[in-house]
Amino acid sequence: MANTKSAQKQARQNVVARQRNLARRTAIKTAVKKVLTSIEKSDSIEAIQGLLKEAEAKLARAKNKGVIHANTARRKIGRLAKRVAALQKEQLAPAKKK
């Protein structure tokens, strides 16, 4: 247990920060999962891009707040964008063949 007043206050602040960070991490996982399930279902490109934009925003915010490492955020955004682009290309390719 913290001995000084300042250490006690910091311990209280750490509890709140830990809960906030956990909520942000959970929101990121949910947003990423929504994009991936939407890709698997082959939803409309517009819907998937909207979900991707939301996931990118959550990842960027968490990166700026120090919840996740900057490279981790970039890697996750890049991989999601790559999958969305591949799906978009795949959906456009059959239309051109006809």
N, C-alpha and C positions, 0 to 999 in steps of 0.2 A: 504494500500500500504506500501511496505517496506520503512523504513527511511534510514538506513545506506547502504553504498555501498555493503558490504558483504551480507546483507539481500536481496538487489536487485538482486545480482548475484545468490544467492540461489533460489530466486523466478524464475529466468530464467531457471536454471538447473532443477527445479521441473517440469516445463512445458514439457521439453524434456523427463525427466524420466517418467512422467505420460503417454505420448504418446507411449513410448517404452514399458512400462508395459502393456498398453492396447493392443498393437499389439501382445505381447506374450500371453496374456490371450485369445485373439481371435484365435490365431494359435492353442492353446491347445484345445479350444472348437471344432475347425474344425477337428483337428486330431482325437479326441475322437469320434466325430460324424461319421467320415469316417470309423472307426473301427466298430462302432455299426451298421451302415447301411450295411456294408460288411457282418457282422454276420447275420443280418436279411435276406439278399439275399442268404445266404449260399454259398458265394464265396469259391474259393479254399483256403485250409488251408495255403498254402505258401503265398498267397496274403494277407490274414488276418494277418498272423504273421509279414509280412513286415510292414503293417500299424501299428500294435501294437508296433513294435520296434521304429517306427518313433514317435508315441504318447508318448512312455516311454521316449525317448530322450528329447522331448519338455517339458514334465513334470519335468524331472530331471533338465534340464537347468533353468526352471522357479523357481524351488525350490532353486537351488544354488544361483540364483540372488536375492532371497527374494521376488519374485513376489507372490508366493503362499507359504503357510505353508508346512513344511516338511511332516507332517502327512497327509495333504490333498493330496499331490502328491503320497505318498505311498498307500493311500486308493484308489485313482483313478486307479493307476497302478494295484493294486491287484484285483480290481473288474473287470477290463478289461481282465486281464490275466485269471481270473477264468472263464469268459464267453467264451473266446477263447478255453480254455482247455476243457470245457464242450462240445463245438461244435466239437472239434477234437475227443473227446471220442465218441460222438454220431455218427460221420461220420465213425469211425473205427468199431463200434459195428455191424452195418448191414453187413459189409464186412466179419466179422468173422463168422456170422451165416450161410452164404451161403456155 
